Amino acid sequence: MRRKRKDEIAMSAQQIDFATYCIGNLSQRMGVSQREVYNRLNRVGILSGYIIPAYETLHTFGKEYLMNDLLDYMREKGVAE
């Protein structure tokens, strides 16, 4: 059995789908690759500290509201313009 790294988090299939949805839509809005969005979200802890833990609430928001919320948070963390 593989040991989890300290920075790994457990995610359900729904959370993985949601994170992928967020990354894809942010990529389109920002005009950067999905890999770049993932790296930015991961680097400042938004993915593991906000998107995944708050999945139950965030996934109920509309696309525009959600993207604006995530972009605002990325700006606060200094990883978006």
C-alpha positions as CSV (number, residue, x, y, z in Angstrom):
1,M,0.0,0.0,0.0
2,R,1.3,3.4,-1.0
3,R,1.9,5.9,1.8
4,K,0.3,9.4,1.4
5,R,2.6,12.3,1.1
6,K,2.1,15.0,3.7
7,D,0.6,17.4,1.1
8,E,-1.8,14.9,-0.4
9,I,-5.5,15.1,0.4
10,A,-8.3,12.5,-0.1
11,M,-10.9,13.5,-2.6
12,S,-14.1,11.9,-3.8
13,A,-14.9,11.4,-7.4
14,Q,-17.3,14.4,-7.2
15,Q,-14.6,16.6,-5.7
16,I,-12.2,15.6,-8.4
17,D,-14.8,16.4,-11.1
18,F,-15.5,19.7,-9.5
19,A,-11.8,20.7,-9.2
20,T,-11.4,19.8,-12.9
21,Y,-14.4,21.9,-13.8
22,C,-13.0,24.8,-11.8
23,I,-9.5,24.5,-13.3
24,G,-10.9,24.2,-16.9
25,N,-13.1,27.2,-16.6
26,L,-10.5,29.3,-14.8
27,S,-8.1,28.4,-17.6
28,Q,-10.5,29.7,-20.2
29,R,-11.2,32.9,-18.3
30,M,-7.5,33.6,-17.6
31,G,-6.2,32.6,-21.0
32,V,-3.6,30.2,-19.5
33,S,-3.2,26.4,-19.6
34,Q,-5.0,24.2,-17.2
35,R,-1.7,23.0,-15.9
36,E,-0.7,26.6,-15.1
37,V,-4.0,27.2,-13.3
38,Y,-3.6,23.9,-11.3
39,N,0.0,24.9,-10.4
40,R,-1.1,28.3,-9.2
41,L,-4.0,27.0,-7.1
42,N,-1.9,24.3,-5.6
43,R,1.1,26.6,-4.9
44,V,-1.0,29.0,-2.7
45,G,-3.2,26.3,-1.1
46,I,-6.5,27.3,-2.8
47,L,-7.1,23.8,-4.2
48,S,-6.5,21.9,-1.0
49,G,-7.5,24.7,1.4
50,Y,-10.6,26.0,-0.2
51,I,-12.0,24.3,-3.3
52,I,-11.9,20.7,-2.0
53,P,-12.9,21.4,1.6
54,A,-15.7,23.8,0.6
55,Y,-17.0,21.5,-2.2
56,E,-20.4,21.0,-0.6
57,T,-21.1,24.7,-0.7
58,L,-19.1,25.8,-3.8
59,H,-20.7,23.3,-6.1
60,T,-24.1,24.9,-5.5
61,F,-23.0,28.3,-7.0
62,G,-23.6,29.3,-10.5
63,K,-20.6,29.3,-12.9
64,E,-20.2,33.1,-13.1
65,Y,-20.3,33.6,-9.4
66,L,-18.0,30.7,-8.7
67,M,-15.4,31.9,-11.3
68,N,-15.5,35.4,-10.0
69,D,-15.1,34.1,-6.4
70,L,-12.1,32.0,-7.3
71,L,-10.5,34.7,-9.4
72,D,-10.9,37.2,-6.5
73,Y,-9.3,34.7,-4.1
74,M,-6.5,34.1,-6.6
75,R,-5.9,37.8,-6.8
76,E,-5.8,38.1,-3.0
77,K,-3.1,35.3,-3.0
78,G,-1.1,37.0,-5.8
79,V,-1.5,34.4,-8.4
80,A,-3.9,36.2,-10.8
81,E,-4.1,39.7,-12.2
